[in-house]
Amino acid sequence: MTKLEIILSAILTLSLLFNLGLFIYARQVVSRLIDISGELGDLDKMITSFSNHLASVYQLETFYGDQTLENLLAHARSFTEQMDTFDYIYYFEDEAEAEEDTLSEEEKDEQ
């Protein structure tokens, strides 16, 4: 082997190792982001459920017109609206699953 071949082989080996490491790291990051996306989706469901429950309690005759509950209900609604701005994060997981389903259906149709 010539000196040039040795250098090129070493560079190729380093490049392959670097790309493999980068692939593994990117895969772990995407996995964590999908987990966070799922957790944010669960949080959104819990907040919406709380807001609905609070609204139903406020509608009860005993509590109707209570200023504290009315303010709490307004705060819950504004918080829910603020959480809606993060839809793109926790629906990312649903979109990824839909794309996978579409791809698998296309593969079945081709066969």
C-alpha positions as CSV (number, residue, x, y, z in Angstrom):
1,M,0.0,0.0,0.0
2,T,1.2,3.4,-0.8
3,K,1.2,6.3,1.6
4,L,-1.8,7.9,-0.3
5,E,-3.8,4.7,0.0
6,I,-3.1,4.5,3.8
7,I,-4.2,8.1,4.3
8,L,-7.3,7.7,2.2
9,S,-8.2,4.5,4.1
10,A,-7.7,6.2,7.5
11,I,-9.9,9.2,6.3
12,L,-12.6,6.8,5.1
13,T,-12.6,4.9,8.4
14,L,-12.8,8.1,10.4
15,S,-15.6,9.3,8.1
16,L,-17.6,6.1,8.5
17,L,-17.2,6.1,12.3
18,F,-18.2,9.8,12.5
19,N,-21.3,9.2,10.3
20,L,-22.3,6.1,12.3
21,G,-21.9,8.1,15.6
22,L,-23.9,11.0,14.1
23,F,-26.7,8.6,13.0
24,I,-26.9,7.0,16.4
25,Y,-27.0,10.4,18.1
26,A,-29.7,11.8,15.7
27,R,-31.8,8.7,16.2
28,Q,-31.7,9.1,20.0
29,V,-32.6,12.8,19.8
30,V,-35.6,12.0,17.5
31,S,-36.7,9.3,19.9
32,R,-36.5,11.7,22.9
33,L,-38.5,14.3,20.9
34,I,-41.2,11.8,20.1
35,D,-41.4,10.9,23.8
36,I,-41.7,14.6,24.7
37,S,-44.3,15.1,22.0
38,G,-46.4,12.3,23.5
39,E,-46.1,13.7,27.0
40,L,-47.2,17.2,25.8
41,G,-50.2,15.6,24.1
42,D,-51.1,13.9,27.4
43,L,-50.7,17.2,29.2
44,D,-53.0,18.9,26.7
45,K,-55.7,16.3,27.3
46,M,-55.4,16.7,31.1
47,I,-55.7,20.5,30.9
48,T,-58.7,20.3,28.5
49,S,-60.3,17.8,30.9
50,F,-59.7,20.0,33.9
51,S,-61.1,23.0,32.0
52,N,-64.2,21.1,31.1
53,H,-64.6,19.8,34.6
54,L,-64.2,23.3,36.0
55,A,-66.8,24.6,33.6
56,S,-69.3,21.9,34.6
57,V,-68.8,22.7,38.3
58,Y,-69.2,26.4,37.6
59,Q,-72.6,25.7,35.9
60,L,-73.9,24.0,39.0
61,E,-76.6,26.1,40.7
62,T,-74.6,26.2,44.0
63,F,-71.5,27.8,42.4
64,Y,-73.0,29.8,39.5
65,G,-71.8,33.4,39.7
66,D,-69.0,32.7,42.2
67,Q,-66.3,35.2,41.2
68,T,-63.4,33.0,42.3
69,L,-64.6,30.1,40.2
70,E,-65.3,32.4,37.3
71,N,-61.8,33.8,37.4
72,L,-60.4,30.2,37.7
73,L,-62.5,29.2,34.7
74,A,-61.2,32.1,32.7
75,H,-57.6,31.3,33.7
76,A,-58.1,27.6,32.7
77,R,-59.5,28.7,29.3
78,S,-56.6,31.1,28.6
79,F,-54.1,28.4,29.6
80,T,-55.8,25.9,27.3
81,E,-55.6,28.4,24.5
82,Q,-51.9,29.0,25.2
83,M,-51.3,25.2,25.1
84,D,-53.0,25.1,21.7
85,T,-50.1,27.1,20.3
86,F,-47.9,24.0,20.9
87,D,-50.1,21.8,18.7
88,Y,-47.4,21.4,16.2
89,I,-45.2,19.7,18.8
90,Y,-47.5,17.0,20.2
91,Y,-49.2,16.3,16.9
92,F,-45.8,15.7,15.3
93,E,-46.0,12.1,16.6
94,D,-49.5,11.6,15.0
95,E,-48.3,13.0,11.7
96,A,-45.2,10.7,11.7
97,E,-47.4,7.6,12.4
98,A,-49.8,8.7,9.6
99,E,-46.9,9.0,7.2
100,E,-45.7,5.5,8.1
101,D,-49.2,4.1,7.6
102,T,-49.4,5.8,4.2
103,L,-46.0,4.4,3.1
104,S,-46.9,0.9,4.2
105,E,-50.2,1.1,2.3
106,E,-48.4,2.2,-0.8
107,E,-46.0,-0.7,-0.5
108,K,-48.9,-3.1,-0.2
109,D,-50.6,-1.6,-3.2
110,E,-47.4,-2.0,-5.3
111,Q,-47.2,-5.7,-4.4
